[in-house]
């Protein structure tokens, strides 16, 4: 699963802990910690 610090590519990622959606709009973007709960595990939306 996509984790904070990885570069999983363009797309929408949903925090597994709280459901917050994070958008990455560039293939070089690094997945940040969840802005709401600081979670580090996501699934691709
Ligand atoms: Zn979260």
mmCIF file of the protein (N, C-alpha, C, O) and its ligand, coordinates in Angstrom:
data_MODEL
# 
_entry.id   MODEL 
# 
loop_
_entity.id 
_entity.type 
_entity.pdbx_number_of_molecules 
1 polymer     1 
2 non-polymer 1 
# 
_entity_poly.entity_id                      1 
_entity_poly.type                           'polypeptide(L)' 
_entity_poly.nstd_linkage                   no 
_entity_poly.nstd_monomer                   no 
_entity_poly.pdbx_seq_one_letter_code       
;(UNK)(UNK)(UNK)(UNK)(UNK)(UNK)(UNK)(UNK)(UNK)(UNK)(UNK)(UNK)(UNK)(UNK)(UNK)(UNK)
(UNK)(UNK)(UNK)(UNK)(UNK)(UNK)(UNK)(UNK)(UNK)(UNK)(UNK)(UNK)(UNK)(UNK)(UNK)(UNK)
(UNK)(UNK)(UNK)(UNK)(UNK)(UNK)(UNK)(UNK)(UNK)(UNK)(UNK)(UNK)(UNK)
;
_entity_poly.pdbx_seq_one_letter_code_can   XXXXXXXXXXXXXXXXXXXXXXXXXXXXXXXXXXXXXXXXXXXXX 
_entity_poly.pdbx_strand_id                 A 
# 
loop_
_entity_poly_seq.entity_id 
_entity_poly_seq.num 
_entity_poly_seq.mon_id 
_entity_poly_seq.hetero 
1 1  UNK n 
1 2  UNK n 
1 3  UNK n 
1 4  UNK n 
1 5  UNK n 
1 6  UNK n 
1 7  UNK n 
1 8  UNK n 
1 9  UNK n 
1 10 UNK n 
1 11 UNK n 
1 12 UNK n 
1 13 UNK n 
1 14 UNK n 
1 15 UNK n 
1 16 UNK n 
1 17 UNK n 
1 18 UNK n 
1 19 UNK n 
1 20 UNK n 
1 21 UNK n 
1 22 UNK n 
1 23 UNK n 
1 24 UNK n 
1 25 UNK n 
1 26 UNK n 
1 27 UNK n 
1 28 UNK n 
1 29 UNK n 
1 30 UNK n 
1 31 UNK n 
1 32 UNK n 
1 33 UNK n 
1 34 UNK n 
1 35 UNK n 
1 36 UNK n 
1 37 UNK n 
1 38 UNK n 
1 39 UNK n 
1 40 UNK n 
1 41 UNK n 
1 42 UNK n 
1 43 UNK n 
1 44 UNK n 
1 45 UNK n 
# 
loop_
_struct_asym.id 
_struct_asym.entity_id 
A 1 
B 2 
# 
loop_
_chem_comp.id 
_chem_comp.type 
_chem_comp.mon_nstd_flag 
UNK 'L-peptide linking' . 
ZN  non-polymer         . 
# 
_pdbx_entity_nonpoly.entity_id   2 
_pdbx_entity_nonpoly.name        ? 
_pdbx_entity_nonpoly.comp_id     ZN 
# 
_pdbx_nonpoly_scheme.asym_id         B 
_pdbx_nonpoly_scheme.entity_id       2 
_pdbx_nonpoly_scheme.mon_id          ZN 
_pdbx_nonpoly_scheme.ndb_seq_num     1 
_pdbx_nonpoly_scheme.pdb_seq_num     101 
_pdbx_nonpoly_scheme.auth_seq_num    101 
_pdbx_nonpoly_scheme.pdb_mon_id      ZN 
_pdbx_nonpoly_scheme.auth_mon_id     ZN 
_pdbx_nonpoly_scheme.pdb_strand_id   A 
_pdbx_nonpoly_scheme.pdb_ins_code    . 
# 
loop_
_atom_site.group_PDB 
_atom_site.id 
_atom_site.type_symbol 
_atom_site.label_atom_id 
_atom_site.label_alt_id 
_atom_site.label_comp_id 
_atom_site.label_asym_id 
_atom_site.label_entity_id 
_atom_site.label_seq_id 
_atom_site.pdbx_PDB_ins_code 
_atom_site.Cartn_x 
_atom_site.Cartn_y 
_atom_site.Cartn_z 
_atom_site.occupancy 
_atom_site.B_iso_or_equiv 
_atom_site.pdbx_formal_charge 
_atom_site.auth_seq_id 
_atom_site.auth_comp_id 
_atom_site.auth_asym_id 
_atom_site.auth_atom_id 
_atom_site.pdbx_PDB_model_num 
ATOM   1   N  N  . UNK A 1 1  ? 0.841   -1.199 0.000   1.00 0.00 ? 1   UNK A N  1 
ATOM   2   C  CA . UNK A 1 1  ? 0.000   0.000  0.000   1.00 0.00 ? 1   UNK A CA 1 
ATOM   3   C  C  . UNK A 1 1  ? 0.873   1.245  0.000   1.00 0.00 ? 1   UNK A C  1 
ATOM   4   O  O  . UNK A 1 1  ? 1.996   1.213  0.504   1.00 0.00 ? 1   UNK A O  1 
ATOM   5   N  N  . UNK A 1 2  ? 0.371   2.341  -0.559  1.00 0.00 ? 2   UNK A N  1 
ATOM   6   C  CA . UNK A 1 2  ? 1.152   3.587  -0.557  1.00 0.00 ? 2   UNK A CA 1 
ATOM   7   C  C  . UNK A 1 2  ? 1.376   4.093  0.875   1.00 0.00 ? 2   UNK A C  1 
ATOM   8   O  O  . UNK A 1 2  ? 0.459   4.106  1.696   1.00 0.00 ? 2   UNK A O  1 
ATOM   9   N  N  . UNK A 1 3  ? 2.591   4.498  1.143   1.00 0.00 ? 3   UNK A N  1 
ATOM   10  C  CA . UNK A 1 3  ? 2.974   4.942  2.481   1.00 0.00 ? 3   UNK A CA 1 
ATOM   11  C  C  . UNK A 1 3  ? 3.686   6.282  2.374   1.00 0.00 ? 3   UNK A C  1 
ATOM   12  O  O  . UNK A 1 3  ? 4.353   6.559  1.377   1.00 0.00 ? 3   UNK A O  1 
ATOM   13  N  N  . UNK A 1 4  ? 3.545   7.117  3.407   1.00 0.00 ? 4   UNK A N  1 
ATOM   14  C  CA . UNK A 1 4  ? 4.227   8.411  3.459   1.00 0.00 ? 4   UNK A CA 1 
ATOM   15  C  C  . UNK A 1 4  ? 5.705   8.257  3.101   1.00 0.00 ? 4   UNK A C  1 
ATOM   16  O  O  . UNK A 1 4  ? 6.390   7.363  3.598   1.00 0.00 ? 4   UNK A O  1 
ATOM   17  N  N  . UNK A 1 5  ? 6.180   9.146  2.229   1.00 0.00 ? 5   UNK A N  1 
ATOM   18  C  CA . UNK A 1 5  ? 7.576   9.116  1.813   1.00 0.00 ? 5   UNK A CA 1 
ATOM   19  C  C  . UNK A 1 5  ? 7.780   8.444  0.475   1.00 0.00 ? 5   UNK A C  1 
ATOM   20  O  O  . UNK A 1 5  ? 8.825   8.607  -0.155  1.00 0.00 ? 5   UNK A O  1 
ATOM   21  N  N  . UNK A 1 6  ? 6.779   7.682  0.034   1.00 0.00 ? 6   UNK A N  1 
ATOM   22  C  CA . UNK A 1 6  ? 6.874   7.047  -1.279  1.00 0.00 ? 6   UNK A CA 1 
ATOM   23  C  C  . UNK A 1 6  ? 6.413   8.009  -2.370  1.00 0.00 ? 6   UNK A C  1 
ATOM   24  O  O  . UNK A 1 6  ? 5.822   9.052  -2.093  1.00 0.00 ? 6   UNK A O  1 
ATOM   25  N  N  . UNK A 1 7  ? 6.694   7.638  -3.599  1.00 0.00 ? 7   UNK A N  1 
ATOM   26  C  CA . UNK A 1 7  ? 6.223   8.409  -4.751  1.00 0.00 ? 7   UNK A CA 1 
ATOM   27  C  C  . UNK A 1 7  ? 5.318   7.507  -5.577  1.00 0.00 ? 7   UNK A C  1 
ATOM   28  O  O  . UNK A 1 7  ? 5.730   6.962  -6.601  1.00 0.00 ? 7   UNK A O  1 
ATOM   29  N  N  . UNK A 1 8  ? 4.080   7.356  -5.120  1.00 0.00 ? 8   UNK A N  1 
ATOM   30  C  CA . UNK A 1 8  ? 3.195   6.374  -5.765  1.00 0.00 ? 8   UNK A CA 1 
ATOM   31  C  C  . UNK A 1 8  ? 2.590   6.835  -7.084  1.00 0.00 ? 8   UNK A C  1 
ATOM   32  O  O  . UNK A 1 8  ? 1.908   6.066  -7.761  1.00 0.00 ? 8   UNK A O  1 
ATOM   33  N  N  . UNK A 1 9  ? 2.842   8.109  -7.453  1.00 0.00 ? 9   UNK A N  1 
ATOM   34  C  CA . UNK A 1 9  ? 2.350   8.585  -8.740  1.00 0.00 ? 9   UNK A CA 1 
ATOM   35  C  C  . UNK A 1 9  ? 1.093   9.425  -8.618  1.00 0.00 ? 9   UNK A C  1 
ATOM   36  O  O  . UNK A 1 9  ? 0.513   9.570  -7.542  1.00 0.00 ? 9   UNK A O  1 
ATOM   37  N  N  . UNK A 1 10 ? 0.687   9.979  -9.770  1.00 0.00 ? 10  UNK A N  1 
ATOM   38  C  CA . UNK A 1 10 ? -0.469  10.863 -9.795  1.00 0.00 ? 10  UNK A CA 1 
ATOM   39  C  C  . UNK A 1 10 ? -1.727  10.116 -9.358  1.00 0.00 ? 10  UNK A C  1 
ATOM   40  O  O  . UNK A 1 10 ? -1.967  8.982  -9.772  1.00 0.00 ? 10  UNK A O  1 
ATOM   41  N  N  . UNK A 1 11 ? -2.521  10.767 -8.520  1.00 0.00 ? 11  UNK A N  1 
ATOM   42  C  CA . UNK A 1 11 ? -3.783  10.156 -8.134  1.00 0.00 ? 11  UNK A CA 1 
ATOM   43  C  C  . UNK A 1 11 ? -4.298  10.678 -6.808  1.00 0.00 ? 11  UNK A C  1 
ATOM   44  O  O  . UNK A 1 11 ? -3.731  11.587 -6.201  1.00 0.00 ? 11  UNK A O  1 
ATOM   45  N  N  . UNK A 1 12 ? -5.402  10.065 -6.379  1.00 0.00 ? 12  UNK A N  1 
ATOM   46  C  CA . UNK A 1 12 ? -6.006  10.405 -5.097  1.00 0.00 ? 12  UNK A CA 1 
ATOM   47  C  C  . UNK A 1 12 ? -5.728  9.259  -4.138  1.00 0.00 ? 12  UNK A C  1 
ATOM   48  O  O  . UNK A 1 12 ? -5.879  8.088  -4.486  1.00 0.00 ? 12  UNK A O  1 
ATOM   49  N  N  . UNK A 1 13 ? -5.320  9.615  -2.925  1.00 0.00 ? 13  UNK A N  1 
ATOM   50  C  CA . UNK A 1 13 ? -4.995  8.605  -1.930  1.00 0.00 ? 13  UNK A CA 1 
ATOM   51  C  C  . UNK A 1 13 ? -5.818  8.871  -0.675  1.00 0.00 ? 13  UNK A C  1 
ATOM   52  O  O  . UNK A 1 13 ? -5.944  10.013 -0.235  1.00 0.00 ? 13  UNK A O  1 
ATOM   53  N  N  . UNK A 1 14 ? -6.369  7.821  -0.112  1.00 0.00 ? 14  UNK A N  1 
ATOM   54  C  CA . UNK A 1 14 ? -7.255  7.944  1.041   1.00 0.00 ? 14  UNK A CA 1 
ATOM   55  C  C  . UNK A 1 14 ? -6.541  7.397  2.277   1.00 0.00 ? 14  UNK A C  1 
ATOM   56  O  O  . UNK A 1 14 ? -6.064  6.263  2.285   1.00 0.00 ? 14  UNK A O  1 
ATOM   57  N  N  . UNK A 1 15 ? -6.478  8.222  3.315   1.00 0.00 ? 15  UNK A N  1 
ATOM   58  C  CA . UNK A 1 15 ? -5.874  7.814  4.577   1.00 0.00 ? 15  UNK A CA 1 
ATOM   59  C  C  . UNK A 1 15 ? -6.654  6.640  5.168   1.00 0.00 ? 15  UNK A C  1 
ATOM   60  O  O  . UNK A 1 15 ? -7.880  6.693  5.267   1.00 0.00 ? 15  UNK A O  1 
ATOM   61  N  N  . UNK A 1 16 ? -5.953  5.594  5.554   1.00 0.00 ? 16  UNK A N  1 
ATOM   62  C  CA . UNK A 1 16 ? -6.628  4.422  6.103   1.00 0.00 ? 16  UNK A CA 1 
ATOM   63  C  C  . UNK A 1 16 ? -7.170  4.693  7.502   1.00 0.00 ? 16  UNK A C  1 
ATOM   64  O  O  . UNK A 1 16 ? -8.088  4.005  7.950   1.00 0.00 ? 16  UNK A O  1 
ATOM   65  N  N  . UNK A 1 17 ? -6.616  5.683  8.198   1.00 0.00 ? 17  UNK A N  1 
ATOM   66  C  CA . UNK A 1 17 ? -7.040  5.949  9.571   1.00 0.00 ? 17  UNK A CA 1 
ATOM   67  C  C  . UNK A 1 17 ? -8.284  6.821  9.641   1.00 0.00 ? 17  UNK A C  1 
ATOM   68  O  O  . UNK A 1 17 ? -9.181  6.555  10.441  1.00 0.00 ? 17  UNK A O  1 
ATOM   69  N  N  . UNK A 1 18 ? -8.350  7.876  8.801   1.00 0.00 ? 18  UNK A N  1 
ATOM   70  C  CA . UNK A 1 18 ? -9.433  8.842  8.963   1.00 0.00 ? 18  UNK A CA 1 
ATOM   71  C  C  . UNK A 1 18 ? -10.192 9.132  7.673   1.00 0.00 ? 18  UNK A C  1 
ATOM   72  O  O  . UNK A 1 18 ? -11.212 9.819  7.718   1.00 0.00 ? 18  UNK A O  1 
ATOM   73  N  N  . UNK A 1 19 ? -9.739  8.641  6.543   1.00 0.00 ? 19  UNK A N  1 
ATOM   74  C  CA . UNK A 1 19 ? -10.461 8.846  5.305   1.00 0.00 ? 19  UNK A CA 1 
ATOM   75  C  C  . UNK A 1 19 ? -10.143 10.136 4.577   1.00 0.00 ? 19  UNK A C  1 
ATOM   76  O  O  . UNK A 1 19 ? -10.736 10.427 3.538   1.00 0.00 ? 19  UNK A O  1 
ATOM   77  N  N  . UNK A 1 20 ? -9.212  10.911 5.113   1.00 0.00 ? 20  UNK A N  1 
ATOM   78  C  CA . UNK A 1 20 ? -8.788  12.141 4.444   1.00 0.00 ? 20  UNK A CA 1 
ATOM   79  C  C  . UNK A 1 20 ? -8.209  11.809 3.068   1.00 0.00 ? 20  UNK A C  1 
ATOM   80  O  O  . UNK A 1 20 ? -7.451  10.852 2.913   1.00 0.00 ? 20  UNK A O  1 
ATOM   81  N  N  . UNK A 1 21 ? -8.583  12.619 2.071   1.00 0.00 ? 21  UNK A N  1 
ATOM   82  C  CA . UNK A 1 21 ? -8.077  12.406 0.723   1.00 0.00 ? 21  UNK A CA 1 
ATOM   83  C  C  . UNK A 1 21 ? -6.902  13.340 0.464   1.00 0.00 ? 21  UNK A C  1 
ATOM   84  O  O  . UNK A 1 21 ? -6.970  14.535 0.752   1.00 0.00 ? 21  UNK A O  1 
ATOM   85  N  N  . UNK A 1 22 ? -5.826  12.784 -0.084  1.00 0.00 ? 22  UNK A N  1 
ATOM   86  C  CA . UNK A 1 22 ? -4.648  13.563 -0.462  1.00 0.00 ? 22  UNK A CA 1 
ATOM   87  C  C  . UNK A 1 22 ? -4.479  13.418 -1.967  1.00 0.00 ? 22  UNK A C  1 
ATOM   88  O  O  . UNK A 1 22 ? -4.525  12.310 -2.502  1.00 0.00 ? 22  UNK A O  1 
ATOM   89  N  N  . UNK A 1 23 ? -4.284  14.539 -2.645  1.00 0.00 ? 23  UNK A N  1 
ATOM   90  C  CA . UNK A 1 23 ? -4.085  14.523 -4.094  1.00 0.00 ? 23  UNK A CA 1 
ATOM   91  C  C  . UNK A 1 23 ? -2.601  14.658 -4.413  1.00 0.00 ? 23  UNK A C  1 
ATOM   92  O  O  . UNK A 1 23 ? -1.912  15.516 -3.861  1.00 0.00 ? 23  UNK A O  1 
ATOM   93  N  N  . UNK A 1 24 ? -2.129  13.821 -5.292  1.00 0.00 ? 24  UNK A N  1 
ATOM   94  C  CA . UNK A 1 24 ? -0.797  14.024 -5.866  1.00 0.00 ? 24  UNK A CA 1 
ATOM   95  C  C  . UNK A 1 24 ? -0.999  14.321 -7.340  1.00 0.00 ? 24  UNK A C  1 
ATOM   96  O  O  . UNK A 1 24 ? -1.651  13.556 -8.052  1.00 0.00 ? 24  UNK A O  1 
ATOM   97  N  N  . UNK A 1 25 ? -0.433  15.444 -7.799  1.00 0.00 ? 25  UNK A N  1 
ATOM   98  C  CA . UNK A 1 25 ? -0.650  15.848 -9.189  1.00 0.00 ? 25  UNK A CA 1 
ATOM   99  C  C  . UNK A 1 25 ? 0.617   15.761 -10.026 1.00 0.00 ? 25  UNK A C  1 
ATOM   100 O  O  . UNK A 1 25 ? 0.663   16.257 -11.152 1.00 0.00 ? 25  UNK A O  1 
ATOM   101 N  N  . UNK A 1 26 ? 1.633   15.135 -9.476  1.00 0.00 ? 26  UNK A N  1 
ATOM   102 C  CA . UNK A 1 26 ? 2.874   14.973 -10.227 1.00 0.00 ? 26  UNK A CA 1 
ATOM   103 C  C  . UNK A 1 26 ? 3.503   13.642 -9.842  1.00 0.00 ? 26  UNK A C  1 
ATOM   104 O  O  . UNK A 1 26 ? 3.449   13.239 -8.680  1.00 0.00 ? 26  UNK A O  1 
ATOM   105 N  N  . UNK A 1 27 ? 4.101   12.959 -10.815 1.00 0.00 ? 27  UNK A N  1 
ATOM   106 C  CA . UNK A 1 27 ? 4.712   11.661 -10.517 1.00 0.00 ? 27  UNK A CA 1 
ATOM   107 C  C  . UNK A 1 27 ? 5.924   11.774 -9.605  1.00 0.00 ? 27  UNK A C  1 
ATOM   108 O  O  . UNK A 1 27 ? 6.376   10.779 -9.038  1.00 0.00 ? 27  UNK A O  1 
ATOM   109 N  N  . UNK A 1 28 ? 6.451   12.993 -9.461  1.00 0.00 ? 28  UNK A N  1 
ATOM   110 C  CA . UNK A 1 28 ? 7.598   13.191 -8.563  1.00 0.00 ? 28  UNK A CA 1 
ATOM   111 C  C  . UNK A 1 28 ? 7.181   13.632 -7.162  1.00 0.00 ? 28  UNK A C  1 
ATOM   112 O  O  . UNK A 1 28 ? 8.029   13.799 -6.285  1.00 0.00 ? 28  UNK A O  1 
ATOM   113 N  N  . UNK A 1 29 ? 5.862   13.822 -6.947  1.00 0.00 ? 29  UNK A N  1 
ATOM   114 C  CA . UNK A 1 29 ? 5.411   14.230 -5.614  1.00 0.00 ? 29  UNK A CA 1 
ATOM   115 C  C  . UNK A 1 29 ? 5.559   13.082 -4.610  1.00 0.00 ? 29  UNK A C  1 
ATOM   116 O  O  . UNK A 1 29 ? 5.280   11.922 -4.913  1.00 0.00 ? 29  UNK A O  1 
ATOM   117 N  N  . UNK A 1 30 ? 6.004   13.443 -3.418  1.00 0.00 ? 30  UNK A N  1 
ATOM   118 C  CA . UNK A 1 30 ? 6.121   12.467 -2.346  1.00 0.00 ? 30  UNK A CA 1 
ATOM   119 C  C  . UNK A 1 30 ? 4.839   12.477 -1.521  1.00 0.00 ? 30  UNK A C  1 
ATOM   120 O  O  . UNK A 1 30 ? 4.312   13.542 -1.201  1.00 0.00 ? 30  UNK A O  1 
ATOM   121 N  N  . UNK A 1 31 ? 4.346   11.314 -1.184  1.00 0.00 ? 31  UNK A N  1 
ATOM   122 C  CA . UNK A 1 31 ? 3.126   11.223 -0.369  1.00 0.00 ? 31  UNK A CA 1 
ATOM   123 C  C  . UNK A 1 31 ? 3.419   11.779 1.028   1.00 0.00 ? 31  UNK A C  1 
ATOM   124 O  O  . UNK A 1 31 ? 4.299   11.276 1.727   1.00 0.00 ? 31  UNK A O  1 
ATOM   125 N  N  . UNK A 1 32 ? 2.679   12.819 1.432   1.00 0.00 ? 32  UNK A N  1 
ATOM   126 C  CA . UNK A 1 32 ? 2.936   13.444 2.737   1.00 0.00 ? 32  UNK A CA 1 
ATOM   127 C  C  . UNK A 1 32 ? 2.232   12.658 3.847   1.00 0.00 ? 32  UNK A C  1 
ATOM   128 O  O  . UNK A 1 32 ? 1.417   11.780 3.565   1.00 0.00 ? 32  UNK A O  1 
ATOM   129 N  N  . UNK A 1 33 ? 2.545   12.971 5.104   1.00 0.00 ? 33  UNK A N  1 
ATOM   130 C  CA . UNK A 1 33 ? 1.724   12.441 6.188   1.00 0.00 ? 33  UNK A CA 1 
ATOM   131 C  C  . UNK A 1 33 ? 0.313   12.992 6.041   1.00 0.00 ? 33  UNK A C  1 
ATOM   132 O  O  . UNK A 1 33 ? 0.132   14.072 5.477   1.00 0.00 ? 33  UNK A O  1 
ATOM   133 N  N  . UNK A 1 34 ? -0.674  12.286 6.528   1.00 0.00 ? 34  UNK A N  1 
ATOM   134 C  CA . UNK A 1 34 ? -2.044  12.762 6.466   1.00 0.00 ? 34  UNK A CA 1 
ATOM   135 C  C  . UNK A 1 34 ? -2.150  14.120 7.157   1.00 0.00 ? 34  UNK A C  1 
ATOM   136 O  O  . UNK A 1 34 ? -1.710  14.266 8.297   1.00 0.00 ? 34  UNK A O  1 
ATOM   137 N  N  . UNK A 1 35 ? -2.740  15.132 6.468   1.00 0.00 ? 35  UNK A N  1 
ATOM   138 C  CA . UNK A 1 35 ? -2.850  16.476 7.064   1.00 0.00 ? 35  UNK A CA 1 
ATOM   139 C  C  . UNK A 1 35 ? -3.818  16.523 8.253   1.00 0.00 ? 35  UNK A C  1 
ATOM   140 O  O  . UNK A 1 35 ? -3.793  17.472 9.037   1.00 0.00 ? 35  UNK A O  1 
ATOM   141 N  N  . UNK A 1 36 ? -4.663  15.509 8.384   1.00 0.00 ? 36  UNK A N  1 
ATOM   142 C  CA . UNK A 1 36 ? -5.668  15.530 9.445   1.00 0.00 ? 36  UNK A CA 1 
ATOM   143 C  C  . UNK A 1 36 ? -5.223  14.736 10.670  1.00 0.00 ? 36  UNK A C  1 
ATOM   144 O  O  . UNK A 1 36 ? -5.373  15.209 11.797  1.00 0.00 ? 36  UNK A O  1 
ATOM   145 N  N  . UNK A 1 37 ? -4.684  13.545 10.468  1.00 0.00 ? 37  UNK A N  1 
ATOM   146 C  CA . UNK A 1 37 ? -4.376  12.677 11.616  1.00 0.00 ? 37  UNK A CA 1 
ATOM   147 C  C  . UNK A 1 37 ? -2.911  12.275 11.665  1.00 0.00 ? 37  UNK A C  1 
ATOM   148 O  O  . UNK A 1 37 ? -2.500  11.537 12.560  1.00 0.00 ? 37  UNK A O  1 
ATOM   149 N  N  . UNK A 1 38 ? -2.117  12.758 10.705  1.00 0.00 ? 38  UNK A N  1 
ATOM   150 C  CA . UNK A 1 38 ? -0.695  12.428 10.667  1.00 0.00 ? 38  UNK A CA 1 
ATOM   151 C  C  . UNK A 1 38 ? -0.455  10.952 10.356  1.00 0.00 ? 38  UNK A C  1 
ATOM   152 O  O  . UNK A 1 38 ? 0.627   10.426 10.617  1.00 0.00 ? 38  UNK A O  1 
ATOM   153 N  N  . UNK A 1 39 ? -1.447  10.301 9.809   1.00 0.00 ? 39  UNK A N  1 
ATOM   154 C  CA . UNK A 1 39 ? -1.289  8.888  9.434   1.00 0.00 ? 39  UNK A CA 1 
ATOM   155 C  C  . UNK A 1 39 ? -0.336  8.717  8.260   1.00 0.00 ? 39  UNK A C  1 
ATOM   156 O  O  . UNK A 1 39 ? -0.083  9.664  7.515   1.00 0.00 ? 39  UNK A O  1 
ATOM   157 N  N  . UNK A 1 40 ? 0.180   7.532  8.101   1.00 0.00 ? 40  UNK A N  1 
ATOM   158 C  CA . UNK A 1 40 ? 1.184   7.282  7.064   1.00 0.00 ? 40  UNK A CA 1 
ATOM   159 C  C  . UNK A 1 40 ? 0.779   6.176  6.093   1.00 0.00 ? 40  UNK A C  1 
ATOM   160 O  O  . UNK A 1 40 ? 1.539   5.849  5.182   1.00 0.00 ? 40  UNK A O  1 
ATOM   161 N  N  . UNK A 1 41 ? -0.391  5.605  6.271   1.00 0.00 ? 41  UNK A N  1 
ATOM   162 C  CA . UNK A 1 41 ? -0.811  4.535  5.384   1.00 0.00 ? 41  UNK A CA 1 
ATOM   163 C  C  . UNK A 1 41 ? -2.042  4.961  4.596   1.00 0.00 ? 41  UNK A C  1 
ATOM   164 O  O  . UNK A 1 41 ? -3.010  5.481  5.150   1.00 0.00 ? 41  UNK A O  1 
ATOM   165 N  N  . UNK A 1 42 ? -1.979  4.727  3.286   1.00 0.00 ? 42  UNK A N  1 
ATOM   166 C  CA . UNK A 1 42 ? -3.033  5.176  2.385   1.00 0.00 ? 42  UNK A CA 1 
ATOM   167 C  C  . UNK A 1 42 ? -3.422  4.051  1.439   1.00 0.00 ? 42  UNK A C  1 
ATOM   168 O  O  . UNK A 1 42 ? -2.691  3.078  1.259   1.00 0.00 ? 42  UNK A O  1 
ATOM   169 N  N  . UNK A 1 43 ? -4.600  4.215  0.840   1.00 0.00 ? 43  UNK A N  1 
ATOM   170 C  CA . UNK A 1 43 ? -4.918  3.355  -0.293  1.00 0.00 ? 43  UNK A CA 1 
ATOM   171 C  C  . UNK A 1 43 ? -5.270  4.232  -1.470  1.00 0.00 ? 43  UNK A C  1 
ATOM   172 O  O  . UNK A 1 43 ? -5.786  5.337  -1.305  1.00 0.00 ? 43  UNK A O  1 
ATOM   173 N  N  . UNK A 1 44 ? -4.988  3.731  -2.664  1.00 0.00 ? 44  UNK A N  1 
ATOM   174 C  CA . UNK A 1 44 ? -5.301  4.514  -3.847  1.00 0.00 ? 44  UNK A CA 1 
ATOM   175 C  C  . UNK A 1 44 ? -6.811  4.562  -4.017  1.00 0.00 ? 44  UNK A C  1 
ATOM   176 O  O  . UNK A 1 44 ? -7.491  3.547  -3.874  1.00 0.00 ? 44  UNK A O  1 
ATOM   177 N  N  . UNK A 1 45 ? -7.335  5.753  -4.324  1.00 0.00 ? 45  UNK A N  1 
ATOM   178 C  CA . UNK A 1 45 ? -8.773  5.916  -4.479  1.00 0.00 ? 45  UNK A CA 1 
ATOM   179 C  C  . UNK A 1 45 ? -9.196  5.501  -5.870  1.00 0.00 ? 45  UNK A C  1 
ATOM   180 O  O  . UNK A 1 45 ? -10.380 5.565  -6.200  1.00 0.00 ? 45  UNK A O  1 
HETATM 181 ZN ZN . ZN  B 2 .  ? -5.667  10.581 8.341   1.00 0.00 ? 101 ZN  A ZN 1 
# 
